[in-house]
Amino acid sequence: MTAAWKAAGLTYNRYLAIAARTVRRSLKEQSRLAAERRGQMDLRFAKWENGKQGEVRSLAQANNEAIAQNAEK
């Protein structure tokens, strides 16, 4: 028998994200705010060329810029 999350068409990571969000929303106000801050991520990346690290950029910002560039085409 398959797991309920798999039968619903979710990946395990998506299932965990939904479960975590549900738990965070069920907490009291002060605990909820602290838990929501921990749940936020700020991913950064840097492109390496010839063994040297390039500029460190925000992944969200880079995605938004790429979407804007592709929309212009």
Buried (B, 14 or more C-beta within 10 A) or exposed (E): EEEEBEEEEBEEEEBEEEEEEEEBEEEEEEEBEEBEEEEEEEEEEEEEEEEEEEEEBEEEEBEEEEEEEEEEE
